[in-house]
Amino acid sequence: LADFLTGHIVYILPTILLRFAAACLAGLLFRALAKSHKTDWVAVLLGGLMNALLLVGGYFAFECVVYTVAGALAGVLAHLVQGLAGIVLSLLFYPMVSAIPEIRRLVKQNKKGE
């Protein structure tokens, strides 16, 4: 929606595809790693790192095609900062989100291997 509202129409499809892939992979990673309260934090951190690397790499590849390699390199730092902010916010908000009863139930099911 932000791409559309700010006039960056060319980014709408890549953003949808990259965010979808990142969310699926982060969910699978969380499910595989979050077997105890201590590993929840590791799973959130590693999911965030994987997400950031996927998005930086994905946008870099897309921008290499649409612009040039030099143009794509110009955006790498901004994408890295966005990824780092996402990791920090995920770690800060995870305790609040995991306190939601439905989320807590899903995490407990995951830990039991259901």
LINNOR-V588579 format. One record per residue. PSI is psi in radians with two decimals (NA if undefined). OMEGA is omega as a letter, one per 30 degrees, with the letter a starting at -180 (999 if undefined). NEAR is the number of other ideal C-beta (glycine too) atoms within 10 Angstrom. Layout:
BEGIN
PSI|OMEGA|NEAR / PSI|OMEGA|NEAR
END
This chain:
BEGIN
-0.68|a|7 / -0.68|l|9 / -0.72|l|15 / -0.83|a|11 / -0.49|a|7 / 0.07|l|9 / 0.21|l|8 / 1.06|a|11 / -0.64|a|9 / -0.35|a|13 / -0.12|a|18 / -0.96|a|13 / -0.83|l|11 / -0.67|l|18 / -0.78|l|19 / -0.82|a|11 / -0.79|a|12 / -0.76|a|20 / -0.66|l|14 / -0.85|l|10 / -0.76|a|14 / -0.75|a|21 / -0.74|l|12 / -0.82|a|10 / -0.71|l|14 / -0.69|l|20 / -0.76|l|12 / -0.72|l|12 / -0.77|l|18 / -0.77|a|18 / -0.64|a|17 / -0.57|a|12 / -0.48|a|18 / 1.37|a|20 / -0.20|l|15 / 2.98|a|10 / -0.66|a|10 / -0.67|a|9 / -0.26|l|15 / -0.81|a|19 / -0.70|l|15 / -0.75|l|14 / -0.72|l|21 / -0.77|l|22 / -0.85|a|15 / -0.62|l|17 / -0.70|l|24 / -0.73|l|23 / -0.78|l|16 / -0.73|l|16 / -0.84|a|22 / -0.78|a|20 / -0.69|l|14 / -0.78|a|17 / -0.74|l|21 / -0.83|l|19 / -0.72|a|13 / -0.81|l|18 / -0.63|l|20 / -0.83|l|15 / -0.78|l|13 / -0.81|a|19 / -0.47|l|22 / -0.66|a|14 / -0.80|a|9 / -0.68|a|12 / -2.04|l|14 / 3.01|l|11 / -0.72|l|10 / -0.72|l|9 / -0.67|l|11 / -0.69|l|18 / -0.56|a|13 / -0.47|a|12 / -0.14|a|15 / -0.79|a|14 / -0.76|l|10 / -0.71|l|11 / -0.63|l|19 / -0.73|l|14 / -0.73|l|11 / -0.72|l|13 / -0.74|l|20 / -0.73|l|13 / -0.69|l|12 / -0.70|l|17 / -0.83|a|17 / -0.81|a|11 / -0.65|l|11 / -0.79|l|16 / -0.61|l|13 / -0.70|a|9 / -0.23|a|11 / -0.76|l|17 / -0.66|a|10 / -0.75|a|9 / -0.71|a|12 / -0.20|l|15 / -0.20|l|9 / 2.23|a|11 / -0.79|a|7 / -0.70|l|7 / -0.77|l|13 / -0.72|l|12 / -0.76|l|10 / -0.69|l|14 / -0.71|l|19 / -0.70|l|10 / -0.74|l|11 / -0.72|a|18 / -0.50|l|15 / -0.20|a|8 / 0.36|a|7 / NA|999|7
END
